[in-house]
Amino acid sequence: MTSVSPAMFLTAGRTDAGVKRDVNEDRFHVDPARGLFVVIDGVGGQAAGGKAADVALSMVRERLERETGPVRDRIREAIAIANNEIRRLASTRAEWQGMACVLTLAVVKDGTATFGHVGDTRLYKIRGQRIDKVTRDHSPVGEREDAGELSEAQAMRHPRRNEVYRDVGSEPHAPADADFVDVDEVPFESDAALLLCTDGLTDLVDASSIARTVAQLAGDPEAVVRALIDAANAAGGKDNVTVVYVEGERFAISQRALSAPIAGLAAAPAPPRPRLARLVTVTLLFAVVGIAVARTPGSILSMLSIPSFSSPAAVPLRSGTDALVVQPTGSIAAAIRDAAPGSDIIVEPGEYREQIVLKDGIRVVSRVPRAARIRLPVAVPDAQPIPAILARDVSGAEVVGLTIVGDSATPLAVGIYVKDSSVSIVDVEISGATMAAVDFSGGGASSLLGSDIRDNLGAALIVRDGASPRISHNVFQRNAASERAAGTLVVEAGAAPLFFRNIFLALNPDSFVAINSAARQALKNNNWFVPLTERTPSRPNTPARPQRTR
């Protein structure tokens, strides 16, 4: 139903289960009197996702309807309260374990829209012939789209489209926690419109189509939300879809007055994200068994049998003078030596036989994920523990999308060695290491995110005394095949890694060497250990969210 607010804007909201879902886990709220608008996408499957969304909506409304304190503070408090209540309730019933949600809300007042955002729901602003994606997707693929590394069409087709690295409910949070809630504001002029939506719309309908629909139906908010939902369902309706629309009093007039057609309108990307070292990648969200899996129905193991979740599509290069491109005939190591802090080293597909030594603030990215393969030179003997990638006393470096390989022709002792550094390792694949695929040592705030560690004769991972990396949403399989391996996963006394939502195939928590009972129990609670000899449980009709191969 369309509403007119005292602040003179028109509003409407609608949700639909979609064509392929029996259960709708989306929720929305439209309160034009208070200028409060919310979309929520539940995670967890069946009752759990819907429960999480219900709790979030209740908590958000309760706090934001008490109009006390600065609006930014109220938004942070509201989402943190919702987060912690969802987490608390998830511990009370087995069927709620792993439930969470993602959400976007906006408080519109005095010509300003202040928004709070976690996940991959979205807020768009439409004005004139421009549509701006105001929120940044908290997802690996969304981040690359926002940065211009992927086009919108490539991102919509990407097999990892549905992974998020933030949600509401899976981890405890305080209102002031960094890297949890994005809170910001944009002007909301009388000739502008706002659109909040879940990914059920944006996975299937591109931004220019959204803008055309809004422009054509301006002045009739109910028609706008109906048309957008119909468009998503016509495109396959693979997910629940929810749209909330807010239109300024002069928006319809301004749209009718435009002489230029809106066809072909392109969405402006969100401002660049902070560097990946400060991000937490969520690739598989826990459901009843404590982990999230593909959001589309089907066997988890069939999904995991894919050797790489990365897209084969080439990634467009980002514009700017800080991007250095390395061809297979060139040297990544030389490019790093020549690069200034803050530079991106874009590596073209091919094989590179060299050791890479990371440097402060340098980001090394395979333009086509997993298509740049790193091997040590043939002259390096297997007995000499030289890593393919070395980070020592480095801050703010990143490695994204590389493949590291060792074999009898090009022996590899250690894939990546990180000592006293803050390095983000994202979406890499490492195989053939005889000592360790990844070795963390000393201090620093490093992370291993969304990677495949497989088929290594040595340990998959060694975390040494004093190291505290975040090991999140990786897949570990067929490691420590050699009798000389120290263990599959070695955690030394004095180390404090955080293992969160990883998949360990044909492995159990007892495979971790030198880990205490409390840490072992945390492993069981926060990760998934899959015995391949057992049949994988079937998924519910509305599977858990990321890794939504949505």
N, C-alpha and C positions, 0 to 999 in steps of 0.2 A: 504494500500500500504506500502511495506517495504521501509525504508529509511536507508541510511548510513550516519552517522554524520562525521564532520571533526575530532571529537575525537575518531573515529574508533569504533563505536558501531552500531549495527543493531537495528531497532525499527519498531514497528507496533502497530496499534490501531484499534479497531472495537467495535461497539455497536449494540445491537439487542433488539427489543421490547420484545422478549420472546414469549412463546406459548400462554399465557393467557392474555396478555395486548394488547390493541389496540393502546395505546399511549406510546411513549418512552420518559421518563423524565430524562434519563441519558445523560450526555455529556462527551466528552473527548477531549484532545488536545495533539498532539505530535509535538514537535519542536526540532528535533535533533540538529539543528544549535546552539540553545541556551541551549540545554540540559534541556528543560522544558517539563515535562510530568504531565498530570492532568486527574483525573477521578472525576466526580461529579454525585451525585444521587439526583434528585429533589424530594421535599416533598410538598404535597399540593393537588395532584389530578388534572388531566386534564391540563388545561392551566397554573395553578398556579405553579405546580412543575416544569414544563418545563421552565416557565418564571424565576423562582428562579435560576435554573441551568444555563440558558443563561446569566443572570445578573452576577452570580458568575464567570463564565468563562471569560466574558468580563472584569470585574474588576481585576481579577487575572492576566490576560494577560497584561492589561494596565500597572499595577504596575511592574510586574516581567520582562517585556520586556524593561523597563527602568532600566538598570543594574547599578544603583547608590546605594551605601551603602552596608553594609554587607548583605550577602544572608539571614541569619536568620531574620534580621530586615525587609528585603523586604517581606519575606514570611508572617510574622506577619501582616505587614501593608496591604498586598494584601488581606488577608482573612478578616481582620477587615473592610476594605473598602467595600468588597463584602457584608459582613454581614449587615452593616448599610445601604447600598443602597437597599438591598432586603427588609429590615425592612421599609425603607421609602416608597418604591413603594407599599408595601403591604397595607399601609394606604390610598392609593389613589383610589383603586378600590375594590369593595366588593368581586369580584371573586378571588382576590389575597390575601385576608386575610388569615393569617396563613401559607403562603408559606415560605419555607426554603429549605435547602439542606444540605447534608453532602459531604465531599470531602477529597481527598488525592492528594497531589502534590509532585513532586520531582524535584529538580534542580541538575543535574549531571554535575560536573566539576572537573577536575584535580584529578580524582580517588576517589571522594567523592560524595555521594548522600545525599543532605540535603533535608529533607522532612518536610512538614506541613500537619497536619491531624486534622480533626474534624468529629466525628461520627463513622460509622462502615464500610465505605469503607476501603480498606486495601492496604498495601504495603508489598510484600514478597521479600526476597532476596534468590536466589538459587545459591549455589556454591558447587561443588563436589557432594556428595550424601546427602546434607543437604538443607532443606528449612526452613527459619526463617521468622516468622511473625513479621515484624519490628514494625508495628503500634499496638497500643492497642485499642481494640474496646471500644468506649465510650458508653457502655451499661451494664446493670446489669448482663446479662448472659455472655457477652463477657469478662467482668472482672473476673467472676468466672472461665471461661475457661482459661484465661491467668494465673490465680493463681493456676491452677491445681485442682480446686474443681469440675469441670465438664470436662469430656473427650470431645474431638472435636465432636464425634458422639452424645453425650448427648446434647451438646450445639446446634447442628444443628437441633435436634428434639424438643428442648425446646419450649413450647408455648409462652414464653416471648422473644424469640430469637430476635424479630424485634424492641425491644424498645431501644431507645438511650437516653442518658442524655446530649448530646451536639448536637447542630446543628448550621448552619450558617443562620441567618436571623430572629430568633424568639425573640431575646433579644438584646439590644444595647451592643456593646463591643468596647473597645479600644485595640490597638495592644498589650499593655503590660498586659492586663487582665490575671490574673491567672485562671487556669482551663477553658481556652477557646481553644486555639490552642496548640497542641503538636508540638514542633519544635525540631528536632534532626538530627543527621547525622550518616551514616554508610559508611564504606569503600566500594568502587565499583571497584573491581579488574577486570582485563581484562578477567579473567576466571569465572566471575560471571554474573548473570542475575537478573534483577528486573522485578517484575510484579505488576502493580497497577490494582485494580478491584473493582467493586461494589458488594454488597451482593447478587445480582442475581446469581453470580458465587459461592460464598463461602457458601451460604445456601444450595447448592445442590451438590457441588463437593468438596470433602475433600482435604486437603493439599497434602497428598501423591499421590492422583490421579493427582492433578495439577503438582506436581514435575515430575511424570512419563511422562506426556504429554510433558512437556517442554524438558525433557531429550531426549525423542524419536524424537522430531522434532527440536532439536537445530540446528541452522544455517538457519532456515526458519521461521522468526518471524511471517510472515503472516499466515503460517500454524498453528503456535502455537495459535494465538488468535482465528482463525476460529475453531480449534479443541476444545478449552476450551468453547467457546460459544455453539458449537454443543453439548458438554457434558452436559452443564447446561440445554439446551432445551430438551435433551433426558431424563434428570432426572425429567422433569416436566415443566421447563421453566415458573415458576410461577411469575417471575419478569423480569424487564428489566435487561439485563446483559451487562457489558462493561469491556473490558480488554485492557490494554496498556502494552506493553512488550518491554523491553530494554535489549539487549544482548551485552556483552563485546566481543571484537574481538577474544579472545581465548576460549570463553565459549564452542562453539560447539566442538572444538578439545579436550578440557578437558573432555567433556561428553563422547565422543567416546572412549577416552583412559581409561575410568574407567572399570575395570574388574568386579567389584561387581555389581549385579543388583540393580536397584533403587527401585524395588518393596518393599512395606512395609515401605517406608520412612515415618518418622513421623515429623510433624511440631514442631519445637522448640517453646515453649511458649514465649511470650513477657516478659520482666522483670516485676516483681510484681508492681501492681499499688499502688499509695499512698493510705492511708486508706480511707475508705468510707466517713469519716466525711468531706473530702474535695471534695466530688463528688456531682454533681447535677444530680439526676436520671430523665430521661425523659421517661415516659411510654406512654403518649398519646399526639400526636402532633396535634395542632389545624389545622383544615382545614377551609372551608368556614364559619362554625359556630364558629371558633375560637379554635377548639381543634382537635388534631389528633386522628384518630381511627384506627381500624384494616386496614392493607393495603390490605388484601384480601377482595373481595366483600362480602357483607352481612350486616345484621342488627347490629347496634351498641348495641342495647339492648340485642340481643341474646348473644353477646359476654359478656356483663356485667352481664348477669344472671349467669355466671359461678362463683361460690363462691370464687374461688381462681385462679389467673393466674399462680400459681406456678406449677412447674413440679412435678409429683409424683416420678420421678426417684431419686434414692439415689445418693448423692453427694460423690465422693471419697474424702478421707481425704487428706489434704495437708501434705506433708512431712515436717520434721523439729521438733526440740525439743520444740518449743514454742506452740505446739498444745496439749491441754488436752481434752480427750474424756470423756463425762459424759453419763453413761448408766441410764436407768429409775430407777435402784436401787440406784443410786448415788445422789449427790446433786450439782446442778449448783452453788448455793451460796458458798458452800465449795470450789469448783474448782476456783471460782473467788478469794476467800480469799487467796488461795495458789499460784495463778498465778502471774508471774512477768509482769510488764508493757510491752505491745507488744505481749502478748500471745493471742492465739485463744482458745476459749472454744467451742468445737464441741459437740453439743447436739444430742444424738441419738433419734429416734422417741419414743414417749411415753408420759406419764403424770407425771408432776413434781408439787408436792404440797408444795410450798415454796415461800417466798419472795426473789427476786433477787435484791441485792444492787450492782450497777455498780461501777467500779473502774477505775482509770486513765489508758487509753491505752489498755483496755481489749475489745476484740471483742467476742461476744456471737452469735453463728451461729447454727441454726437448720440444721443438715446435710441433712435432707430431708425437703424442704421448707414447712412450716406450719404443720409439723408432730410432732413437740415438743410442747406440750400443757402445759401452765403454769396456775395453780390455786393456790389461797391462801389456807392455811390449814383450815380445817373445823372449828377449834377453833377461828378463827378471825371473830368477829361479823361484820355484815353489817354496823352497825352504826359507827364503828371505821374506819376512812378514811385512811386505810393502802393500799398503791399501790402494785400491783403485781411486778412492776419493779420500783426501785427508783434510781435516779441520783441526788446527791447533791454535788455541788462543784467538779464536775468531768470533766476531759478534755480528748478528744480523744477516748471516748468509743463508741461502736457500738452494736446494736442489730439487727440481720438479720434473718428473716424467722420464727420467733416464733408466736405461737397462744396463746392469753391470753383470758381466759374464766371465766365468773362468772355466777352462777345460784343460786337457792334457797338452794342447798346443800352446795355450796362453795361460799358464797357471795363475791362480789367484788365491792368496792367503786370506786377506780381509777385504770385504767389499767397501765398507765405509768405516773410517776410524775417526771418532770425534773425541777430542780431549780439551777440557777447560774452555768449552765453546758454547755459544748459543746459535744453533743451526737448526733449520727446519728442513726435514727430508720428507717429501710428499710424492706419492704415486710413483715410487721406484719399484723396479723388479731386480732382485739379486739372486743369482744361482751360481753354483760351482765353487764357492769359497771353501777352502780346506780348514781354516781356523775359525772364522766367524764371518757371517754376512754383515753384521753391524756390531761395532764395539764402542760403547760409551765409557769414557773415563774422566774423572775429575769433576769440577763444578760446571756451572752454566745451565741454561734453560733450553735444552734441545728437545726435539720431538721427531718421532717417526710416525707418519700418518698415511693411512690409505694405501699401503704398499703390499707387494707380494714377495714374501721371503720363502723361497722354495728350492728344493733339490740341492742343498749345500751339504758337503761331506762334514764340515765343521758345524759349530753351534749356529743356530739362527741368530742368536742375540747374546751378547755379553754385556752386562751392566756392572761396572767395577765400583769399588769402594769410593763413596763420595759423589757418585753420579746420580742424578734424579731426572731422567728424561721422561717425557710423556709418550707412551707407546699406545697408539689409539687407532682402532678400526683397520687393522692390518690382517692379512691372511698368512698363516704360517703352515707349511706342509712339507713333508719329506725332507727334514733336515737332520743333522747329526748322524749321517749314514755311516761314517767311519768309526771304527772302534777307538780311535785316538781322540775323538771329539770329547771335549770337557763335559758336554751335556747339550741338550737341545736348546734350553734357555737357562743361562747362568746368571744368577743375581748374587753378587758377593755381599758379604756382611758389611754393613755401612752404606750400601746403596739403597736408594729410595725411589725406584721407578714407579710410575703410575700406569698400570695396564687397564685399559678401558675399552670395552666393546671390540675386542679382537676375536678372530676366529682361529682356533687351533684345531687342525684336522689330524685325526688319529693320534691325539695327544691328550694327556690329562694333567692336572695341576701338579701331580707328583713328579712330573718330568722337569720341573724347575729345580735347579741345584741351589743349595744354600739359601733357602727362603723359609722364613718362620711361619708358624701356623696361622697367625692372624693375617699375614699377607697372602698366604695360600687360600684362606677362606675368601678374602676380597677378590682374588682371581676367579674363584668359582662363581661368585655373585655377579661380577661385572664383565665377564667374558664368556665366550661359548666354546666348549670343548666337544668336538664332534667325532664320535667313534664311527669310522666309515663302514664298519661291519654291520651297523644297525641301520634300519630304515629311518629316513628322515621324516619327522611328523609332518602331516599335511598342514597347509596353512588355512586359516579361517577365510571366510568369504571376503572380508575386508582386511587384508594383510597389514602388517605393521609397516610403518613408513620407511625411511631410508634404511637399508639401501633400497629405496624405491627405484627399481628400474621402471620408473613411472612413465 
